[in-house]
Amino acid sequence: MLTIKDVSTWLNIKPSTLYLWASQGKIPCRRIRGLVRFEPEAIQEWLNAFGVAPGTRLPALSHHDNRDLDQAH
């Protein structure tokens, strides 16, 4: 079983993001006596569902597009 720290390093995301995803059911995890733990196989399957290889950085979201949504077609 992997810890929050293990998975945050693996996915290159903040531990706080993992806690949020776990609380929202967005990432497969188990709660053991109040601790969040991850099964490596479950995380790998979850990643495979997105077509993302482990250790691959996801592209950053761009907030620079100032087009009005009403103008988008």
N, CA, C and O atoms as a GROMACS GRO file, in nm:
protein
  292
    1MET      N    1   0.084  -0.118   0.000
    1MET     CA    2   0.000   0.000   0.000
    1MET      C    3   0.089   0.124   0.000
    1MET      O    4   0.191   0.130   0.068
    2LEU      N    5   0.047   0.222  -0.078
    2LEU     CA    6   0.122   0.347  -0.091
    2LEU      C    7   0.058   0.456  -0.005
    2LEU      O    8  -0.063   0.456   0.019
    3THR      N    9   0.142   0.547   0.040
    3THR     CA   10   0.094   0.661   0.119
    3THR      C   11   0.063   0.779   0.028
    3THR      O   12   0.091   0.776  -0.092
    4ILE      N   13   0.005   0.880   0.086
    4ILE     CA   14  -0.020   1.005   0.014
    4ILE      C   15   0.112   1.058  -0.044
    4ILE      O   16   0.116   1.099  -0.160
    5LYS      N   17   0.217   1.057   0.036
    5LYS     CA   18   0.347   1.106  -0.009
    5LYS      C   19   0.398   1.026  -0.128
    5LYS      O   20   0.449   1.083  -0.224
    6ASP      N   21   0.386   0.893  -0.121
    6ASP     CA   22   0.430   0.807  -0.231
    6ASP      C   23   0.359   0.842  -0.361
    6ASP      O   24   0.423   0.860  -0.465
    7VAL      N   25   0.228   0.853  -0.355
    7VAL     CA   26   0.148   0.876  -0.476
    7VAL      C   27   0.164   1.020  -0.525
    7VAL      O   28   0.163   1.044  -0.646
    8SER      N   29   0.178   1.114  -0.434
    8SER     CA   30   0.197   1.253  -0.479
    8SER      C   31   0.330   1.267  -0.552
    8SER      O   32   0.341   1.343  -0.648
    9THR      N   33   0.433   1.195  -0.506
    9THR     CA   34   0.561   1.195  -0.576
    9THR      C   35   0.548   1.127  -0.711
    9THR      O   36   0.598   1.178  -0.812
   10TRP      N   37   0.482   1.013  -0.714
   10TRP     CA   38   0.463   0.936  -0.837
   10TRP      C   39   0.392   1.019  -0.943
   10TRP      O   40   0.433   1.023  -1.059
   11LEU      N   41   0.283   1.087  -0.901
   11LEU     CA   42   0.201   1.162  -0.996
   11LEU      C   43   0.246   1.308  -1.012
   11LEU      O   44   0.196   1.381  -1.097
   12ASN      N   45   0.340   1.349  -0.928
   12ASN     CA   46   0.391   1.486  -0.931
   12ASN      C   47   0.279   1.587  -0.907
   12ASN      O   48   0.264   1.685  -0.980
   13ILE      N   49   0.201   1.560  -0.802
   13ILE     CA   50   0.094   1.652  -0.761
   13ILE      C   51   0.105   1.675  -0.611
   13ILE      O   52   0.171   1.599  -0.540
   14LYS      N   53   0.041   1.778  -0.563
   14LYS     CA   54   0.046   1.813  -0.422
   14LYS      C   55  -0.032   1.711  -0.338
   14LYS      O   56  -0.136   1.661  -0.383
   15PRO      N   57   0.017   1.680  -0.219
   15PRO     CA   58  -0.059   1.591  -0.129
   15PRO      C   59  -0.200   1.643  -0.103
   15PRO      O   60  -0.294   1.564  -0.091
   16SER      N   61  -0.216   1.774  -0.093
   16SER     CA   62  -0.349   1.830  -0.068
   16SER      C   63  -0.446   1.797  -0.181
   16SER      O   64  -0.565   1.777  -0.156
   17THR      N   65  -0.396   1.791  -0.304
   17THR     CA   66  -0.480   1.754  -0.417
   17THR      C   67  -0.525   1.608  -0.403
   17THR      O   68  -0.640   1.576  -0.431
   18LEU      N   69  -0.434   1.522  -0.362
   18LEU     CA   70  -0.470   1.381  -0.342
   18LEU      C   71  -0.575   1.365  -0.233
   18LEU      O   72  -0.671   1.289  -0.249
   19TYR      N   73  -0.558   1.436  -0.123
   19TYR     CA   74  -0.658   1.430  -0.016
   19TYR      C   75  -0.795   1.472  -0.068
   19TYR      O   76  -0.896   1.410  -0.037
   20LEU      N   77  -0.797   1.579  -0.148
   20LEU     CA   78  -0.923   1.627  -0.205
   20LEU      C   79  -0.983   1.522  -0.297
   20LEU      O   80  -1.102   1.490  -0.286
   21TRP      N   81  -0.902   1.468  -0.390
   21TRP     CA   82  -0.951   1.366  -0.483
   21TRP      C   83  -1.002   1.244  -0.408
   21TRP      O   84  -1.105   1.187  -0.444
   22ALA      N   85  -0.931   1.203  -0.304
   22ALA     CA   86  -0.972   1.087  -0.226
   22ALA      C   87  -1.107   1.114  -0.159
   22ALA      O   88  -1.194   1.027  -0.159
   23SER      N   89  -1.124   1.232  -0.102
   23SER     CA   90  -1.249   1.265  -0.034
   23SER      C   91  -1.366   1.275  -0.132
   23SER      O   92  -1.481   1.252  -0.095
   24GLN      N   93  -1.335   1.309  -0.258
   24GLN     CA   94  -1.438   1.321  -0.360
   24GLN      C   95  -1.459   1.192  -0.439
   24GLN      O   96  -1.545   1.186  -0.526
   25GLY      N   97  -1.379   1.089  -0.409
   25GLY     CA   98  -1.391   0.961  -0.480
   25GLY      C   99  -1.336   0.967  -0.622
   25GLY      O  100  -1.373   0.885  -0.706
   26LYS      N  101  -1.248   1.062  -0.650
   26LYS     CA  102  -1.194   1.077  -0.785
   26LYS      C  103  -1.073   0.988  -0.812
   26LYS      O  104  -1.033   0.972  -0.928
   27ILE      N  105  -1.015   0.929  -0.708
   27ILE     CA  106  -0.899   0.842  -0.722
   27ILE      C  107  -0.921   0.720  -0.633
   27ILE      O  108  -0.969   0.734  -0.520
   28PRO      N  109  -0.886   0.601  -0.681
   28PRO     CA  110  -0.909   0.483  -0.599
   28PRO      C  111  -0.819   0.481  -0.476
   28PRO      O  112  -0.697   0.496  -0.488
   29CYS      N  113  -0.880   0.463  -0.359
   29CYS     CA  114  -0.803   0.458  -0.235
   29CYS      C  115  -0.878   0.377  -0.131
   29CYS      O  116  -0.995   0.342  -0.149
   30ARG      N  117  -0.809   0.350  -0.023
   30ARG     CA  118  -0.869   0.282   0.092
   30ARG      C  119  -0.841   0.366   0.215
   30ARG      O  120  -0.737   0.431   0.226
   31ARG      N  121  -0.934   0.363   0.307
   31ARG     CA  122  -0.913   0.431   0.435
   31ARG      C  123  -0.893   0.322   0.540
   31ARG      O  124  -0.980   0.237   0.562
   32ILE      N  125  -0.777   0.326   0.603
   32ILE     CA  126  -0.743   0.227   0.704
   32ILE      C  127  -0.718   0.301   0.834
   32ILE      O  128  -0.617   0.370   0.849
   33ARG      N  129  -0.811   0.285   0.928
   33ARG     CA  130  -0.802   0.353   1.058
   33ARG      C  131  -0.776   0.502   1.042
   33ARG      O  132  -0.693   0.560   1.113
   34GLY      N  133  -0.846   0.563   0.950
   34GLY     CA  134  -0.835   0.706   0.929
   34GLY      C  135  -0.725   0.750   0.835
   34GLY      O  136  -0.715   0.868   0.802
   35LEU      N  137  -0.641   0.656   0.790
   35LEU     CA  138  -0.532   0.689   0.699
   35LEU      C  139  -0.572   0.657   0.556
   35LEU      O  140  -0.638   0.556   0.532
   36VAL      N  141  -0.533   0.740   0.462
   36VAL     CA  142  -0.561   0.715   0.320
   36VAL      C  143  -0.443   0.637   0.262
   36VAL      O  144  -0.328   0.678   0.274
   37ARG      N  145  -0.475   0.523   0.200
   37ARG     CA  146  -0.372   0.440   0.138
   37ARG      C  147  -0.417   0.402  -0.003
   37ARG      O  148  -0.536   0.400  -0.033
   38PHE      N  149  -0.319   0.374  -0.088
   38PHE     CA  150  -0.345   0.345  -0.228
   38PHE      C  151  -0.281   0.212  -0.267
   38PHE      O  152  -0.169   0.182  -0.225
   39GLU      N  153  -0.351   0.135  -0.347
   39GLU     CA  154  -0.294   0.013  -0.403
   39GLU      C  155  -0.229   0.049  -0.535
   39GLU      O  156  -0.294   0.108  -0.622
   40PRO      N  157  -0.100   0.015  -0.553
   40PRO     CA  158  -0.030   0.053  -0.676
   40PRO      C  159  -0.101   0.006  -0.803
   40PRO      O  160  -0.106   0.079  -0.902
   41GLU      N  161  -0.156  -0.115  -0.800
   41GLU     CA  162  -0.224  -0.168  -0.918
   41GLU      C  163  -0.348  -0.085  -0.951
   41GLU      O  164  -0.377  -0.061  -1.068
   42ALA      N  165  -0.421  -0.044  -0.849
   42ALA     CA  166  -0.542   0.036  -0.870
   42ALA      C  167  -0.507   0.173  -0.928
   42ALA      O  168  -0.578   0.225  -1.015
   43ILE      N  169  -0.399   0.232  -0.878
   43ILE     CA  170  -0.356   0.362  -0.931
   43ILE      C  171  -0.311   0.347  -1.076
   43ILE      O  172  -0.342   0.432  -1.159
   44GLN      N  173  -0.238   0.239  -1.106
   44GLN     CA  174  -0.192   0.218  -1.244
   44GLN      C  175  -0.311   0.200  -1.338
   44GLN      O  176  -0.311   0.254  -1.449
   45GLU      N  177  -0.412   0.124  -1.296
   45GLU     CA  178  -0.533   0.106  -1.379
   45GLU      C  179  -0.604   0.240  -1.397
   45GLU      O  180  -0.651   0.271  -1.507
   46TRP      N  181  -0.610   0.318  -1.291
   46TRP     CA  182  -0.674   0.450  -1.297
   46TRP      C  183  -0.601   0.538  -1.398
   46TRP      O  184  -0.664   0.607  -1.478
   47LEU      N  185  -0.468   0.537  -1.393
   47LEU     CA  186  -0.388   0.614  -1.488
   47LEU      C  187  -0.409   0.565  -1.631
   47LEU      O  188  -0.423   0.645  -1.724
   48ASN      N  189  -0.412   0.432  -1.648
   48ASN     CA  190  -0.431   0.375  -1.781
   48ASN      C  191  -0.563   0.418  -1.843
   48ASN      O  192  -0.574   0.431  -1.965
   49ALA      N  193  -0.663   0.441  -1.760
   49ALA     CA  194  -0.794   0.485  -1.809
   49ALA      C  195  -0.784   0.622  -1.875
   49ALA      O  196  -0.867   0.657  -1.960
   50PHE      N  197  -0.683   0.701  -1.836
   50PHE     CA  198  -0.661   0.833  -1.895
   50PHE      C  199  -0.559   0.830  -2.007
   50PHE      O  200  -0.538   0.931  -2.074
   51GLY      N  201  -0.494   0.715  -2.026
   51GLY     CA  202  -0.390   0.706  -2.128
   51GLY      C  203  -0.264   0.778  -2.087
   51GLY      O  204  -0.190   0.827  -2.173
   52VAL      N  205  -0.236   0.787  -1.955
   52VAL     CA  206  -0.120   0.858  -1.903
   52VAL      C  207  -0.022   0.757  -1.842
   52VAL      O  208  -0.060   0.676  -1.758
   53ALA      N  209   0.102   0.762  -1.885
   53ALA     CA  210   0.206   0.675  -1.830
   53ALA      C  211   0.253   0.729  -1.695
   53ALA      O  212   0.255   0.850  -1.676
   54PRO      N  213   0.291   0.640  -1.601
   54PRO     CA  214   0.339   0.688  -1.472
   54PRO      C  215   0.462   0.777  -1.489
   54PRO      O  216   0.547   0.752  -1.574
   55GLY      N  217   0.469   0.880  -1.408
   55GLY     CA  218   0.582   0.972  -1.415
   55GLY      C  219   0.567   1.079  -1.521
   55GLY      O  220   0.649   1.170  -1.530
   56THR      N  221   0.461   1.069  -1.603
   56THR     CA  222   0.437   1.167  -1.708
   56THR      C  223   0.366   1.287  -1.647
   56THR      O  224   0.267   1.272  -1.575
   57ARG      N  225   0.416   1.405  -1.676
   57ARG     CA  226   0.351   1.526  -1.626
   57ARG      C  227   0.233   1.560  -1.715
   57ARG      O  228   0.243   1.557  -1.838
   58LEU      N  229   0.125   1.592  -1.654
   58LEU     CA  230   0.007   1.635  -1.728
   58LEU      C  231   0.027   1.779  -1.773
   58LEU      O  232   0.091   1.857  -1.702
   59PRO      N  233  -0.026   1.816  -1.889
   59PRO     CA  234  -0.009   1.954  -1.935
   59PRO      C  235  -0.077   2.051  -1.840
   59PRO      O  236  -0.184   2.023  -1.786
   60ALA      N  237  -0.016   2.165  -1.822
   60ALA     CA  238  -0.073   2.267  -1.735
   60ALA      C  239  -0.195   2.329  -1.803
   60ALA      O  240  -0.201   2.342  -1.925
   61LEU      N  241  -0.291   2.365  -1.721
   61LEU     CA  242  -0.408   2.432  -1.774
   61LEU      C  243  -0.373   2.576  -1.804
   61LEU      O  244  -0.302   2.641  -1.727
   62SER      N  245  -0.421   2.626  -1.915
   62SER     CA  246  -0.392   2.764  -1.953
   62SER      C  247  -0.509   2.852  -1.912
   62SER      O  248  -0.625   2.822  -1.943
   63HIS      N  249  -0.478   2.959  -1.844
   63HIS     CA  250  -0.581   3.054  -1.802
   63HIS      C  251  -0.566   3.185  -1.879
   63HIS      O  252  -0.619   3.288  -1.839
   64HIS      N  253  -0.492   3.180  -1.990
   64HIS     CA  254  -0.464   3.301  -2.066
   64HIS      C  255  -0.563   3.327  -2.179
   64HIS      O  256  -0.554   3.430  -2.246
   65ASP      N  257  -0.655   3.236  -2.201
   65ASP     CA  258  -0.751   3.254  -2.309
   65ASP      C  259  -0.864   3.343  -2.258
   65ASP      O  260  -0.945   3.300  -2.177
   66ASN      N  261  -0.869   3.467  -2.307
   66ASN     CA  262  -0.967   3.563  -2.257
   66ASN      C  263  -1.088   3.577  -2.348
   66ASN      O  264  -1.165   3.672  -2.334
   67ARG      N  265  -1.106   3.483  -2.442
   67ARG     CA  266  -1.221   3.493  -2.531
   67ARG      C  267  -1.350   3.479  -2.452
   67ARG      O  268  -1.357   3.403  -2.355
   68ASP      N  269  -1.449   3.550  -2.492
   68ASP     CA  270  -1.581   3.540  -2.432
   68ASP      C  271  -1.642   3.407  -2.475
   68ASP      O  272  -1.638   3.372  -2.593
   69LEU      N  273  -1.698   3.335  -2.381
   69LEU     CA  274  -1.757   3.205  -2.414
   69LEU      C  275  -1.871   3.218  -2.514
   69LEU      O  276  -1.897   3.125  -2.590
   70ASP      N  277  -1.940   3.331  -2.514
   70ASP     CA  278  -2.048   3.351  -2.610
   70ASP      C  279  -1.996   3.359  -2.754
   70ASP      O  280  -2.072   3.334  -2.848
   71GLN      N  281  -1.870   3.394  -2.771
   71GLN     CA  282  -1.812   3.404  -2.903
   71GLN      C  283  -1.757   3.271  -2.954
   71GLN      O  284  -1.727   3.256  -3.072
   72ALA      N  285  -1.743   3.173  -2.863
   72ALA     CA  286  -1.691   3.042  -2.904
   72ALA      C  287  -1.797   2.968  -2.983
   72ALA      O  288  -1.915   2.974  -2.950
   73HIS      N  289  -1.755   2.898  -3.086
   73HIS     CA  290  -1.851   2.826  -3.170
   73HIS      C  291  -1.833   2.680  -3.151
   73HIS      O  292  -1.903   2.600  -3.213
   0.00000   0.00000   0.00000
